Amino acid sequence: MNWHLTKSAIICSALLATGCSKNNQANLIDFEDQGHKNMVVLENATAQLVDGNVGKALNISLNSENHHDASFSIVPQKPWDLSQYPNVGISIDIKNPAASSTHLYIYTYDANNAFQLRNVVVPANSNNSYLIELKSLGLQVNSGIRNNPPSWQHDYVHTIWRGGIKQPDSSAISKIRFLVSGVLEDKQLEIDNIKVVEPKQFDNNFLTGIVDKFGQNAKQEFERKVHSIEELQAFSQQEQQTLVDHPLPSRSKFNGWADGPKLKATGFYRTEKYQGKWSIVDPEGYLFFSNGIANIRMANTSTITGYDFDKKYIKQRDPKDFTPEDSIGLNRAPDKAIPSRYVSSQTRANMFTWLPSYQSDEAASFGYRREVHKGAIEHGETYSFYRANLARKYQTNDEALLMEKWRDTTIKRMHTWGFTSFGNWVDPSYYQLNRLPYFANGWIIGDFKTVSSGNDYWGAMPDVFDPVFAARAEVTVKQIADEVQNNPWCVGVFIDNEKSWGSEWGTEAQYGIIINALSLNAANSPIKQNIVETLKTQYRNISDLNTAWQSNFDTWQSLEQPYTVGSISSSMKADFAVLLYNYADKYFSTVAKLLEQYMPNHMYMGPRFAHWAMTPEVRKAAAKWVDVMSYNYYREGIDQPYWKFLEELDMPSIIGEFHNGAMDSGLFNPGLIHATNQADRGKKYQEYMYSVIDNPYYVGAHWFQYIDSPLTGRAYDGENYNVGFVNVADIPYQPLVDAAKEVNQNIYTRRYKLPI
């Protein structure tokens, strides 16, 4: 495209050449004439010049209601060279004239097409300057926190690092893309004054002393911050007076719609299409919609402290374990290990203003992680400030009594707030209380063979044709069955989570499992053996395969050897689709048959597809075997452009995870979807839930998660999100609670009294 230099851009070139800037800024782009519009590439959007605060600005209308993605990109004809700056960022003025906030994804690309992804919320009726850090002290430190507190002191709105690389090549910034995705309405923004920014000063202690005794931000005040144990207990006593221990009046015993129609009662949960809308039916025959909160357990409440012990004292994981490390409880190091305690990460250790002595009662909240997914260290000591705060407010360190009080308060909250069930990953100690419907879960892990999808975010995919996979799946299902004990309060069972099935971002991404399986040797790869046998059935001889694939195999035996896929013909792509379906069919049939054998009365809720890791072939295979399709969808609602495939599948479906968060909580990261503040969190919650309730295919949605992430990141992967209904002190976020209560009060009448 054409790049039109303005006077300010020419001046900027001189500034960049000399490395000088007035007031630590150098102007890159403004919109002082019509030609500036050519600097912006639009996707499902329109733009026009308007009068801004000073001079012209560019008003952009994003057609996001009818398009899953809508964006605008700043693309220089020649990449910007900012390499002379030792620390540098780019700022942009963004005005939002609308009455609702806008969550933005900001992709900054270099000439190698590597990108840095940041998120930010643009508040309703706002006009601010936003900073995109490209090179700085904070980006150079692996702290084990998903997004560090700012090291660069400035007056801009700070954008939050989300993914990609931390520091793109500053000598060749080729594009900045601003994206809205998965929203329920058109958005409008006004942009101006894109500038190079240098930091005036850094906070060298940005990672020191950031956590207080209660696990809160030690350097920031915020609403309902706890300053003493007495204050914590007072908050708890006030809340206890408001809690009830029964479902809403219009609910059945199992939280179905008691005022609604009575369908066939089977004694367990099942699904049925009622008046054109899929529904769960509760054990007594009442229509049931599952609105719940996920991850109600201690397993993800701990954070890495920066201390470790002599490895010889730590019991290592066994290949026969059936629970992943991050789903295990605190798992404290044995007493004999304590004398060997040492600092393994000074950066992590310096974050805490307080950690208890192992001789104190508060040492009961220590734990240990033998492995992490990502972080500053590979294993080490952890501490759960959330559990410590529970012990303080309930004034007991008796583990059984403490957990009993925690469970009792949690269930009363769910009743008072109007939720119909728990979400996934509720602690199994809730299973036999018979007070609130729940979902059981399990993971298929073990020493079976694996295959790469090409994007193995949480790990490689199982080789489902390996007999060890079926054996490990059986171990998992039997364990779940033992925990559930055929309890009718169990709605269904989730198995696995966000596996990397492939994506629709291109042929290689969609069929990565098959492409990578072909690169293996059939002598030690069951999936490769299956591929060869399937192709032998498909083609009469190797010559026919060569014609279709434009390949040159001498014999079928030569196909058994590692094969690197080059260009993909249309026939090859069609075969890949069949092979991927066969792979997924084997996975889902294996699990479904085991659940039918050991848990015949409980529904198979599927694998909780991440929207970024599923394909049509995999969805089709899943729909054949599961009772309910499950999806984790972190966007602002169920936008119709993306979810057109629901009609084709015509299956009851459930949202396994969604959330939003804000920066007024004291945490350093709102989460995957950003809101302006706690009130806006409630507004966005309602908008998402109503989009689910109004959809005829959805039978529920589960918020992730109950408790905020630890301030310094959860031990397994550093997530440090404000996504809880309660904070680290176990104090509810009242605006979010109030929003949920309003939704839950009318959840059944809205769903079943509205036309399709």
C-alpha atoms as one frame of an Amber mdcrd trajectory, in Angstrom:
protein
   0.000   0.000   0.000   1.070   3.645  -0.368   2.623   5.429   2.578   2.025
   9.173   2.650   4.540  11.050   4.744   3.305  14.148   6.492   5.400  16.976
   7.796   5.258  15.464  11.281   6.320  12.064   9.950   9.279  13.641   8.120
  10.257  15.422  11.306   9.880  12.117  13.096  12.350  10.486  10.678  14.920
  13.063  11.625  14.234  12.499  15.276  14.607   8.756  14.882  17.852   9.227
  13.009  19.381  11.328  15.781  17.791   9.472  18.662  16.480  12.729  20.095
  12.937  13.438  21.207  11.167  16.356  22.748   9.594  15.464  26.081  10.638
  11.833  25.516   8.353  11.537  22.469   8.713  11.507  18.688   5.660  11.729
  16.479   5.129   8.873  14.020   1.637   9.487  12.658  -1.137  11.992  12.980
  -4.108  12.550  10.685  -3.789  16.091   9.397  -4.878  15.407   5.818  -6.970
  12.938   3.834  -3.906  10.973   2.779  -3.348   9.716   6.285  -6.220   7.280
   5.868  -3.971   5.293   3.521  -1.764   4.463   6.471  -4.535   2.351   7.960
  -5.605  -1.084   6.711  -9.193  -1.954   7.607 -10.814  -5.350   8.138 -14.608
  -5.325   8.435 -14.415  -1.636   9.270 -14.765   1.829   7.765 -12.914   5.047
   8.589 -13.224   8.783   8.107 -11.317  11.845   9.193 -12.971  13.935  11.901
 -12.093  16.901  14.061 -10.194  15.667  17.099  -9.059  17.385  20.276  -6.272
  19.095  18.336  -6.480  18.908  14.564  -7.758  15.848  12.743  -8.303  12.322
  14.061  -9.433   9.091  12.411 -12.853   7.758  13.385 -13.119   4.007  12.845
 -16.395   2.093  12.778 -15.826  -1.608  13.454 -18.520  -3.855  11.979 -18.111
  -6.372  14.769 -21.704  -7.412  15.368 -21.850  -9.317  12.082 -18.180 -10.312
  11.872 -16.251 -12.389  14.383 -13.151 -10.252  13.816 -12.941  -6.566  12.938
  -9.708  -4.603  13.007  -7.591  -1.697  11.867  -3.840  -1.885  11.311  -1.124
   0.748  11.117   1.240  -0.413   8.348   4.267   1.721   7.404   5.630   1.345
   3.876   9.027   0.744   5.435   9.284  -0.823   8.918  10.054   1.630  11.678
  13.594   1.394  13.009  13.560   2.135  16.742  16.737   0.201  17.535  18.648
   3.304  18.675  16.420   3.513  21.734  17.664   1.318  24.617  14.100   1.294
  25.966  11.143   2.209  23.827   7.412   1.993  23.311   4.711   3.351  21.049
   1.765   5.386  22.302  -1.583   6.008  20.652  -4.523   8.227  21.583  -7.817
   6.320  21.566 -11.226   7.843  22.168 -14.307   5.714  22.798 -17.503   7.775
  22.337 -19.816   4.838  23.043 -21.637   3.898  26.242 -19.907   0.502  26.488
 -16.249  -0.379  26.938 -14.191  -2.036  24.207 -11.679  -4.834  24.768  -8.798
  -4.543  22.293  -6.193  -7.058  21.155  -3.033  -5.233  20.036  -0.588  -7.145
  17.820   2.782  -5.515  17.155   4.711  -7.259  14.349   8.329  -7.041  13.315
   9.752  -7.756   9.857  10.198 -11.439  10.764   6.429 -11.637  11.365   7.032
 -12.322  15.038   4.487 -10.524  17.160   3.843  -9.241  20.638   0.205  -9.460
  21.766  -1.223  -7.046  24.317  -4.729  -6.464  25.635  -6.399  -3.363  26.980
  -9.883  -2.099  27.676 -10.961   1.271  26.290 -13.563   2.539  28.791 -16.920
   3.912  27.727 -16.945   7.658  27.009 -13.181   7.938  27.428 -10.235   9.619
  25.745  -6.800   8.388  26.812  -3.274   7.695  25.607  -2.203   4.037  25.636
   1.333   2.665  25.827   2.648  -0.389  23.974   5.974  -1.357  25.569   8.386
  -2.819  23.026  11.695  -2.840  24.878  12.076  -2.257  28.607  13.435  -3.582
  31.864  10.158  -5.261  32.793  10.039  -7.229  29.557  13.506  -8.674  30.142
  12.775 -10.365  33.463  11.294 -13.864  33.657   9.528 -13.425  36.970   7.064
 -16.297  36.690   4.195 -13.779  36.550   2.033 -13.736  33.429   2.212  -9.929
  33.320   4.693  -8.087  35.513   3.847  -4.906  37.398   5.040  -1.878  35.397
   8.746  -1.167  35.633   8.376   1.859  33.380   6.849   4.793  35.244   4.535
   6.792  33.001   1.157   8.515  32.784  -0.234   6.413  29.939  -2.800   3.649
  30.208  -0.665   0.525  30.401  -1.490  -2.250  27.936  -1.145  -5.782  29.302
   1.171  -8.355  27.732  -0.879 -11.381  26.659   1.254 -13.564  24.414   3.688
 -13.886  21.568   7.216 -12.653  22.129   8.000 -10.147  24.848  10.226  -7.888
  22.738   9.781  -7.771  18.954  12.724  -6.653  16.829  12.665  -2.908  17.439
  14.746  -2.273  14.321  11.856  -3.309  12.081   8.352  -2.676  13.435   6.221
  -3.533  10.414   2.624  -3.394  11.624   0.401  -2.719  14.629  -3.008  -4.356
  14.468  -5.897  -3.372  16.754  -8.533  -6.111  16.866 -11.952  -6.610  18.397
 -13.115 -10.222  18.370 -16.201 -12.066  19.522 -18.270  -9.046  20.538 -22.023
  -8.582  20.432 -22.239  -5.094  18.950 -20.539  -2.764  16.518 -17.738  -0.693
  18.041 -16.533   2.818  17.284 -13.146   4.293  18.167 -11.254   7.459  17.317
  -7.459   7.307  17.040  -4.736   9.931  16.771  -1.116  10.788  17.608   0.912
   7.610  17.240   4.278   8.359  18.830   7.586   6.857  19.837   7.958   7.051
  23.609  11.055   6.720  25.774  10.817   6.100  29.511  11.642   8.978  31.791
  12.556   6.649  34.642  12.315   3.049  35.792  11.273   1.591  39.123  14.130
  -0.762  39.929  12.075  -2.255  42.758   9.057  -3.090  40.618   9.284  -6.760
  41.666  10.333  -6.183  45.291   7.968  -6.200  48.260   4.814  -6.402  46.175
   2.875  -8.937  48.302   1.625  -8.246  51.811   0.769 -10.717  54.572  -2.697
 -11.302  53.121  -1.470 -11.993  49.593  -2.624  -8.561  48.407  -0.849  -5.818
  46.503   1.351  -4.192  49.142   1.837  -1.033  47.077  -1.727  -0.166  46.155
  -4.950   0.609  47.970  -8.241  -0.677  46.575 -11.782  -1.268  47.749 -12.127
  -3.859  50.504  -8.401  -4.290  50.940  -7.726  -6.044  54.238  -5.343  -4.374
  56.685  -5.746  -6.580  59.754  -7.059  -9.959  60.834  -9.800  -8.173  62.761
 -10.917  -6.401  59.593 -10.906  -9.692  57.688 -13.067 -11.332  60.330 -15.451
  -8.372  60.376 -15.956  -8.626  56.606 -16.703 -12.318  57.013 -19.199 -11.812
  59.815 -21.060  -9.176  57.806 -21.331 -11.504  54.830 -22.430 -14.536  56.856
 -25.525 -12.648  57.974 -26.655 -12.308  54.346 -26.259 -15.945  53.274 -29.036
 -18.517  52.920 -28.845 -22.287  52.643 -31.527 -23.120  50.115 -32.132 -22.654
  46.387 -34.279 -19.845  45.042 -38.036 -20.356  45.586 -38.726 -21.311  41.962
 -36.130 -24.097  42.000 -36.547 -27.831  42.383 -34.508 -29.960  44.762 -31.830
 -30.281  42.073 -32.080 -26.594  41.036 -34.262 -27.189  38.002 -37.226 -24.962
  37.116 -39.905 -26.048  39.576 -42.431 -23.620  38.086 -41.864 -24.995  34.599
 -43.033 -28.128  32.780 -42.450 -31.580  34.241 -40.797 -33.960  31.784 -39.768
 -37.585  32.159 -37.878 -38.172  35.401 -35.053 -40.729  35.257 -33.394 -40.104
  38.619 -30.334 -38.597  36.905 -29.556 -35.644  34.663 -30.139 -36.042  30.934
 -30.748 -33.843  27.869 -33.848 -33.228  25.781 -34.889 -30.702  23.169 -37.899
 -28.825  24.552 -39.857 -26.470  22.294 -36.923 -26.210  19.910 -34.343 -25.463
  22.614 -31.874 -27.964  23.998 -32.095 -28.405  27.750 -30.738 -30.489  30.553
 -33.498 -32.233  32.508 -32.903 -32.726  36.225 -33.417 -36.057  38.040 -37.018
 -35.123  38.907 -37.883 -34.163  35.325 -37.614 -30.362  35.561 -35.855 -28.236
  32.959 -32.348 -27.376  34.134 -29.874 -24.748  32.952 -26.373 -25.006  34.415
 -24.976 -21.667  35.512 -22.016 -22.211  37.782 -18.550 -21.149  38.868 -15.555
 -23.357  38.085 -12.324 -24.185  39.876 -13.517 -24.224  43.465 -10.539 -25.947
  45.044  -7.252 -25.255  46.793  -5.120 -26.691  43.972  -4.678 -23.432  42.047
  -4.491 -21.006  44.977  -0.751 -21.271  45.625   2.159 -19.290  44.197   5.873
 -20.056  43.847   7.824 -18.468  46.724  11.340 -18.684  45.296  12.461 -21.326
  47.784  13.202 -25.013  47.261  14.528 -28.089  49.049  17.052 -30.814  48.428
  15.471 -32.949  45.704  16.215 -36.191  47.540  13.488 -35.344  50.075  10.778
 -34.687  47.480   8.728 -37.624  46.239   8.722 -37.337  42.463   5.762 -37.957
  40.182   4.906 -41.535  39.242   3.993 -42.336  35.608   0.972 -44.127  37.028
  -0.418 -40.957  38.635  -3.868 -40.034  37.332  -3.955 -36.397  38.512  -1.873
 -33.644  36.855   0.408 -31.645  39.123  -1.690 -28.485  38.961  -4.833 -30.356
  40.057  -3.244 -31.743  43.209  -3.788 -29.935  46.520  -1.080 -27.954  48.279
   1.163 -31.030  48.662   3.510 -29.612  51.305   7.129 -30.745  51.376   7.843
 -33.323  54.111   9.190 -32.100  57.439  12.534 -33.805  56.839  13.076 -31.526
  53.837  12.718 -28.257  55.776  16.346 -27.966  57.014  17.528 -28.126  53.384
  15.427 -25.106  52.339  17.286 -22.629  50.127  16.591 -19.664  47.830  16.149
 -20.920  44.270  14.984 -17.593  42.805  15.961 -14.356  44.503  13.574 -12.499
  42.210  10.635 -14.555  43.463  11.735 -14.524  47.094  12.024 -10.725  47.073
   8.384 -10.331  46.035   7.056 -11.183  49.491   7.039  -8.854  52.462   6.084
 -11.820  54.643   6.232 -15.591  54.652   5.664 -17.615  57.819   8.137 -19.750
  59.672   7.712 -23.497  59.242   7.350 -23.644  63.018   4.213 -21.463  62.974
   0.577 -22.488  62.496   0.456 -20.480  59.270   2.981 -22.866  57.745   0.014
 -25.162  57.061  -0.567 -23.157  53.873   2.805 -24.007  52.365   2.852 -26.415
  49.453   5.136 -27.773  46.763   5.022 -28.108  42.981   7.247 -30.773  41.435
   6.807 -29.324  37.956   5.366 -26.233  36.319   4.112 -25.499  32.824   6.056
 -22.243  32.611   7.715 -19.898  35.058  10.935 -18.598  36.567  11.841 -21.973
  38.084  10.958 -25.562  37.215   9.767 -26.640  40.681   9.684 -25.405  44.219
   7.916 -24.319  47.381   4.535 -22.630  47.154   2.286 -20.713  49.515  -1.500
 -20.302  49.460  -2.411 -16.917  50.893  -6.049 -17.770  50.194  -5.946 -20.778
  52.497  -4.035 -18.756  55.093  -6.770 -16.118  55.009  -9.440 -18.785  55.465
  -7.628 -20.004  58.567  -7.460 -16.446  59.899 -11.091 -15.609  59.339 -12.434
 -18.933  60.633  -9.872 -18.912  63.462  -8.798 -22.515  63.070  -5.908 -24.491
  61.632  -7.710 -27.795  61.985  -7.731 -28.899  58.338 -10.981 -30.849  58.508
 -12.859 -28.068  60.309 -11.393 -25.374  58.063 -12.436 -27.168  54.875 -15.886
 -27.867  56.316 -16.434 -24.162  57.028 -15.098 -23.235  53.587 -17.400 -25.696
  51.834 -20.404 -24.583  53.861 -19.857 -20.899  53.083 -19.208 -21.643  49.413
 -22.450 -23.589  48.983 -24.431 -20.925  50.833 -22.938 -18.330  48.502 -23.999
 -20.334  45.464 -27.571 -20.547  46.798 -27.671 -16.879  47.795 -26.236 -15.760
  44.477 -28.700 -17.982  42.624 -26.327 -20.315  40.798 -27.844 -23.611  39.701
 -24.689 -25.727  39.940 -20.960 -25.720  40.344 -18.786 -25.522  37.249 -15.929
 -27.889  36.508 -13.063 -28.619  38.893 -14.947 -28.413  42.144 -13.073 -30.202
  44.901 -14.277 -33.843  45.164 -15.025 -33.242  48.846 -18.217 -31.516  47.619
 -19.399 -34.568  45.693 -21.325 -36.344  48.438 -22.741 -33.311  50.246 -25.924
 -33.442  48.134 -26.463 -29.699  48.388 -25.642 -28.385  44.914 -25.361 -30.108
  41.513 -21.798 -30.536  40.265 -19.674 -31.848  37.410 -16.977 -34.456  37.937
 -13.758 -34.362  35.970 -10.653 -36.298  35.118  -7.514 -36.220  32.997  -6.075
 -38.974  30.843  -2.349 -38.817  31.550   0.342 -41.469  31.563   3.212 -42.981
  29.625   1.358 -43.654  26.374   2.902 -42.497  23.105   2.127 -39.004  21.848
   1.968 -37.024  18.628   2.437 -33.299  18.070  -0.312 -31.092  16.680   2.220
 -28.422  15.769   0.780 -26.153  18.467   1.031 -28.161  21.679   0.140 -25.390
  24.114  -0.581 -27.570  27.142   1.293 -30.592  25.782   1.437 -33.098  22.943
  -1.651 -35.060  21.919  -2.069 -38.707  22.943  -1.521 -41.475  20.443  -5.037
 -42.811  20.868  -4.183 -46.002  18.963  -1.604 -46.932  21.601  -3.215 -49.582
  23.870  -1.657 -47.803  26.846  -3.921 -44.823  26.146  -7.059 -46.941  26.551
  -5.640 -48.476  29.723  -4.893 -45.065  31.212  -8.326 -43.783  30.184  -9.873
 -46.677  32.075  -7.853 -45.837  35.190  -9.148 -42.265  34.995 -12.799 -43.188
  34.499 -12.709 -45.757  37.302 -11.254 -43.132  39.639 -14.025 -40.671  38.753
 -16.659 -43.367  39.239 -15.230 -44.148  42.680 -15.437 -40.469  43.638 -18.977
 -39.920  42.308 -20.474 -43.159  43.654 -23.410 -43.029  41.211 -24.612 -39.832
  42.885 -27.613 -38.203  41.133 -26.286 -34.737  42.074 -23.526 -35.252  39.500
 -24.745 -33.702  36.250 -22.017 -35.182  34.072 -18.318 -35.736  33.545 -15.702
 -33.632  31.765 -12.610 -35.500  30.558  -9.466 -33.511  29.655  -9.329 -29.813
  28.814  -8.222 -27.542  25.966  -6.302 -30.169  24.053  -4.548 -29.117  20.862
  -6.763 -30.783  18.270  -5.796 -28.327  15.530  -7.217 -25.040  14.320  -8.779
 -23.549  11.214  -5.966 -21.029  10.703  -4.585 -22.929   7.699  -4.177 -26.433
   6.320  -1.017 -27.192   8.307  -2.649 -25.962  11.516  -5.847 -27.913  10.877
  -4.159 -31.219  10.103  -1.031 -30.896  12.225  -1.736 -34.142  14.080  -1.786
 -36.110  10.822   1.130 -34.231   9.250   3.309 -34.864  12.302   2.162 -38.476
  12.600   3.311 -39.060   9.012   6.790 -37.910  10.051   7.013 -40.841  12.477
   8.138 -44.410  11.879   5.271 -46.896  11.877   7.500 -49.416  13.643   7.072
 -47.509  16.904   4.029 -45.317  16.235   0.536 -46.820  16.501  -1.066 -43.748
  14.893   1.290 -44.013  11.907   0.403 -47.700  11.615  -3.286 -46.772  11.574
  -2.709 -44.141   8.903  -0.931 -46.637   6.658  -3.655 -49.253   7.109  -6.384
 -46.697   6.419  -4.682 -45.550   3.220  -4.249 -49.140   2.092  -8.012 -49.487
   2.344  -8.581 -46.192   0.557  -6.241 -46.885  -2.380  -5.876 -50.099  -4.403
  -2.136 -49.733  -4.681   0.721 -47.387  -3.902   0.584 -45.979  -7.429  -2.936
 -44.663  -6.847  -1.789 -42.997  -3.629   1.155 -41.410  -5.442  -1.179 -40.015
  -8.089  -3.511 -38.525  -5.477  -0.752 -37.192  -3.219   1.699 -36.286  -5.979
   4.212 -38.414  -4.085   6.729 -41.088  -5.110   6.548 -43.937  -2.602   8.028
 -47.165  -3.962   5.962 -49.458  -1.759   3.560 -49.331   1.163   6.568 -50.213
   3.312   8.259 -46.981   2.260   5.205 -45.051   3.514   5.804 -46.658   6.913
   9.077 -44.733   7.138   9.143 -41.103   8.333   7.600 -38.877   5.671   7.840
 -35.095   5.510   4.772 -33.502   3.983   5.535 -30.848   1.389   2.856 -29.197
  -0.693  -0.617 -30.474   0.131  -2.796 -31.477  -2.808  -6.583 -31.374  -2.669
  -6.705 -35.193  -2.542  -4.179 -35.249   0.270  -6.211 -32.659   2.189  -9.350
 -34.782   1.792  -7.481 -37.808   3.117  -6.128 -35.786   6.028  -9.704 -34.857
   6.929 -10.679 -38.542   7.062  -7.593 -39.447   9.068  -8.161 -36.633  11.564
 -11.786 -37.692  11.973 -10.638 -41.280  12.582  -8.163 -40.083  15.198 -10.793
 -38.044  17.034 -13.367 -40.819  16.700 -10.958 -43.236  18.373 -10.381 -40.802
  21.243 -14.050 -40.062  21.895 -15.266 -43.621  21.415 -12.649 -44.891  23.869
 -13.747 -42.452  26.565 -17.484 -42.749  25.870 -17.474 -46.541  26.063 -15.614
 -46.469  29.364 -18.054 -43.943  30.821 -20.951 -46.091  29.646 -19.334 -49.077
  31.352 -18.489 -47.461  34.685 -20.868 -44.475  34.894 -23.908 -45.315  32.741
 -26.167 -42.823  34.525 -23.994 -39.778  33.979 -23.549 -37.664  30.881 -20.296
 -37.347  28.962 -19.727 -33.583  28.780 -16.879 -33.709  26.282 -13.284 -32.409
  26.350 -13.853 -28.664  26.822 -12.640 -27.497  23.407 -10.642 -24.280  23.346
 -12.062 -22.204  20.522  -8.527 -21.819  19.185  -7.908 -25.567  19.073 -10.717
 -27.450  17.341 -11.620 -28.370  13.773 -14.813 -29.429  11.967 -13.586 -33.030
  11.785 -12.950 -33.190  15.514 -16.273 -31.555  16.395 -18.106 -34.021  14.145
 -16.404 -36.975  15.822 -17.139 -35.599  19.289 -20.822 -35.059  18.495 -21.130
 -38.747  17.676 -20.090 -39.831  21.175 -20.637 -37.106  23.771 -23.920 -36.168
  25.421 -23.057 -32.468  25.564 -20.527 -30.511  23.506 -18.307 -28.279  25.649
 -16.357 -25.177  24.656 -14.118 -22.736  26.522 -14.767 -19.372  24.892 -12.990
 -16.278  26.159 -14.735 -13.503  24.286 -17.479 -11.011  25.201 -20.397 -13.234
  24.226 -21.747 -15.874  21.881 -21.384 -13.953  18.652 -23.419 -15.489  15.860
 -20.785 -15.259  13.074 -18.464 -17.660  14.896 -21.027 -20.142  16.172 -22.835
 -20.999  12.944 -21.646 -24.602  13.245 -23.939 -25.159  16.250 -26.904 -25.461
  13.918 -25.094 -28.033  11.800 -24.178 -30.170  14.822 -27.552 -29.664  16.549
 -26.165 -30.801  19.896 -26.727 -29.578  23.443 -23.704 -27.447  24.237 -22.145
 -25.801  27.257 -19.562 -23.083  27.844 -16.907 -24.587  30.099 -14.998 -21.363
  30.748 -15.380 -17.610  30.297 -14.435 -14.608  32.410 -13.402 -10.985  32.576
 -11.413  -8.875  35.001 -10.324  -5.320  35.791  -7.338  -3.385  37.100  -9.041
  -1.843  40.147  -8.511  -5.028  42.182  -4.848  -4.596  43.041  -3.840  -7.368
  40.651  -1.491  -6.733  37.738  -3.565  -8.453  35.072  -7.337  -8.340  34.476
  -7.447 -11.711  32.695  -8.205 -12.774  29.156 -11.060 -10.289  28.730 -10.711
  -6.806  30.218 -13.373  -4.673  31.864 -13.030  -1.077  33.021 -13.766  -1.745
  36.697 -15.770  -4.069  38.933 -19.078  -2.562  37.812 -18.125  -3.131  34.183
 -17.219  -6.720  35.043 -20.814  -7.214  36.129 -22.148  -5.603  32.963 -19.978
  -7.776  30.732 -20.939 -10.862  32.741 -24.614 -10.211  32.098 -24.103  -9.580
  28.392 -22.214 -12.849  28.000 -24.719 -14.867  30.006 -27.736 -13.472  28.176
 -26.115 -14.382  24.857 -25.812 -17.968  26.129 -29.280 -18.158  27.674 -30.882
 -16.839  24.480 -29.102 -19.407  22.295 -31.226 -22.534  21.662 -28.218 -24.885
  21.659 -26.660 -23.901  24.970 -27.630 -25.674  28.176 -25.268 -23.807  30.487
 -22.187 -21.674  31.041 -19.481 -21.807  33.703 -17.446 -18.821  34.846 -13.733
 -19.416  35.384 -13.010 -19.044  38.260 -14.172 -18.783  41.896 -11.040 -17.174
  43.368  -8.704 -14.572  41.906  -5.365 -15.903  40.741  -2.520 -15.275  43.184
  -1.062 -11.782  42.789   2.320 -13.244  41.838   0.838 -15.897  39.563  -0.506
 -19.368  40.144   2.273 -21.854  40.682   1.686 -23.912  37.548   1.915 -21.200
  34.897   1.974 -17.716  36.398  -1.621 -16.684  35.648  -2.282 -13.625  37.826
  -5.808 -12.636  36.858  -8.608 -10.685  38.541 -11.186 -13.250  37.452 -12.604
 -14.409  40.766 -16.002 -13.894  42.279 -13.956 -13.583  45.474 -10.491 -12.164
  46.067  -7.499 -13.671  47.851  -9.039 -12.666  51.205 -12.219 -14.601  50.279
 -14.182 -11.349  50.018 -16.757 -11.252  47.185 -16.706  -8.647  44.430 -20.156
  -7.248  45.115 -20.835  -5.627  41.700 -20.160  -8.959  40.000 -22.224 -10.844
  42.567 -25.148  -8.450  42.126 -24.991  -8.857  38.346 -25.031 -12.641  38.680
 -27.949 -12.560  41.105 -29.974 -10.554  38.596 -29.230 -13.053  35.828 -29.933
 -16.074  37.992 -33.209 -14.726  39.351 -34.715 -14.841  35.855 -32.638 -17.498
  34.162 -35.475 -19.939  33.456 -38.182 -17.457  32.550 -35.853 -15.694  30.130
 -34.788 -18.908  28.416 -38.097 -20.701  28.132 -40.600 -17.870  27.774 -38.774
 -16.195  24.893 -39.423 -17.304  21.312 -36.573 -18.953  19.448
